[in-house]
Amino acid sequence: MEASKPTNRLRIAISGGGLAGATIASALQSNPHLEVNIYESAAQFSERGAAVGISVNGQRALEEISTEVRDALDKAGAVKMNSSRLMISCRMRNGSRLQIVQATGPAAGSLLFDLAGAEPTLVVHRAAFLQELLKPIPSGSLHANKNLVKIQDAPDGEKGVLLTFADGSVEHADLLIGADGIHGFVRKYVLGDSHPATDAKFAGFWDCRSLVPFEKAKKLLGEEYFKEDRQYGWIGDGAMLLHDVLDNGKTVQCVAAIFSDGNSGFEDSKSWKTPIDRKKLEDALATWKECPITQGIIDLLLENPEPLAYAEYHHLDAPTYVKGNVCLMGDAAHAMTPWQGSGAGMAFEDAMVLQTLLADVRDASQLAAALQAYDATCRPRSQRVVASSRETGVILCGSAPEIGVETDKLLASLATRWGFIHELDMKAHKAEARFLMHELLKGDVHRA
């Protein structure tokens, strides 16, 4: 099939219609010199999963993109988490559920700290947020059932890339942004099928999640944990339990995350999910029987009609996020474990930087400098977060060597782990990328 003809505007194709793709598409709507289209492989634009936490840096990135994009969070029913409260789980002294105290011996039942700042994390339902992000995008720019199967350079005399879809259609684009997720097709094109960083790797954790009515969660877990919109994380032997409130206080998300002992079934498997039952959950939390919320969490997790365990995967460091006129963003570039709540935030940072750079691109010949500046600005930071997230997960599951669940060591290791993520100056980050792009265009910086 003949490819559609280029227009005078730069054609930006986005592969993937999840949160990352919708954010960059919405971000680029204000640029009249850009024609933006999103291609989603599924039959409809949707998001898997329950809630997503939008960290402080992610919120600031959305604000830098536009007021409208930031407002999509509120319209989707985002709620503030006053803090994340970390507890040492298992046995509580005197058997009391109300005593947040240090026990004799291992510090079971202790309050570690509240992870709080001037700007709290926001928790929002993924599907609701996606729909709000998509609303400003013209319906003619949203293309479902478009499974990308081939990427190739445009023929001689033309710039950009040709995109072939499973239905036989072919589109021409000056730039392809791969926002097609952790197992996306675009990453294989950028890195190559055989590169060790192409396929996501099992990170050593699996988790089980559910969404339940607020009143039911309060009854089974204890009213004392729902006096504020606070996220509770319970640290124990080889696992972490978590619960937080979303949907404007109507729903509670419950999570059990388990650090693998090497026998999870995910180590050598290509599968990322498997059915789970009460026995597997109770076996995984066998040493948690004295923790006040363990049985309640198990009961709530099994409220799902089809309870599933999901493997946590992440990407090894890629040498680049760019190949020719193709770039990666979000989970397609730097999939990470959820332990520092930064996956969405880093995708929004990517969108912010790409928006900044593409706003200055007036000709396809300038795209190479824009993409090189994007890669140099965003890749080192996002890959640092990937590594930090996994390390944090090991600590939060009480499984870090020489730390375990010892209160003082946990405090020392956790208290400063979020600073470099949350405290980034977004305006300076954008300015750095823009400066580098214009230096490249002047020829003052060596082109990689």
Stockholm file with secondary structure:
# STOCKHOLM 1.0

chainA/1-448         MEASKPTNRLRIAISGGGLAGATIASALQSNPHLEVNIYESAAQFSERGAAVGISVNGQRALEEISTEVRDALDKAGAVKMNSSRLMISCRMRNGSRLQIVQATGPAAGSLLFDLAGAEPTLVVHRAAFLQELLKPIPSGSLHANKNLVKIQDAPDGEKGVLLTFADGSVEHADLLIGADGIHGFVRKYVLGDSHPATDAKFAGFWDCRSLVPFEKAKKLLGEEYFKEDRQYGWIGDGAMLLHDVLDNGKTVQCVAAIFSDGNSGFEDSKSWKTPIDRKKLEDALATWKECPITQGIIDLLLENPEPLAYAEYHHLDAPTYVKGNVCLMGDAAHAMTPWQGSGAGMAFEDAMVLQTLLADVRDASQLAAALQAYDATCRPRSQRVVASSRETGVILCGSAPEIGVETDKLLASLATRWGFIHELDMKAHKAEARFLMHELLKGDVHRA
#=GR chainA/1-448 SS CCCCCCCSSEEEEEECCSHHHHHHHHHGGGCTTEEEEEECSSSSCCCCSSEEEECHHHHHHHHHHCHHHHHHHHHTTCEECSCEEEEECSCCGGGCSSCCCCCSSSCTTCEEEEECCSSCCEEEEHHHHHHHHHTTSCGGGEECSCCEEEEEECCTTCCSEEEEETTSCEEEESEEEECCCTTCHHHHHHHCTTCTTTSCEEEEEEEEEEEEEHHHHHHHHCGGGGSSSCEEEEEETTEEEEEEEETTTTEEEEEEEEECCSCSSCTTCSCCEEECCHHHHHHHTGGGTTSTTHHHHHHHHTTSSSCEEEEEEECCCCSCSEETTEEECTHHHHCCCSTTSCHHHHHHHHHHHHHHHHTTCCSGGGHHHHHHHHHHHHHHHHHHHHHHHHHHHHHHTTCSTTTTTCHHHHHHHHTTSSHHHHTCCHHHHHHHHHHHHHHHHHTCSCCC
#=GC SS_cons         CCCCCCCSSEEEEEECCSHHHHHHHHHGGGCTTEEEEEECSSSSCCCCSSEEEECHHHHHHHHHHCHHHHHHHHHTTCEECSCEEEEECSCCGGGCSSCCCCCSSSCTTCEEEEECCSSCCEEEEHHHHHHHHHTTSCGGGEECSCCEEEEEECCTTCCSEEEEETTSCEEEESEEEECCCTTCHHHHHHHCTTCTTTSCEEEEEEEEEEEEEHHHHHHHHCGGGGSSSCEEEEEETTEEEEEEEETTTTEEEEEEEEECCSCSSCTTCSCCEEECCHHHHHHHTGGGTTSTTHHHHHHHHTTSSSCEEEEEEECCCCSCSEETTEEECTHHHHCCCSTTSCHHHHHHHHHHHHHHHHTTCCSGGGHHHHHHHHHHHHHHHHHHHHHHHHHHHHHHTTCSTTTTTCHHHHHHHHTTSSHHHHTCCHHHHHHHHHHHHHHHHHTCSCCC
//
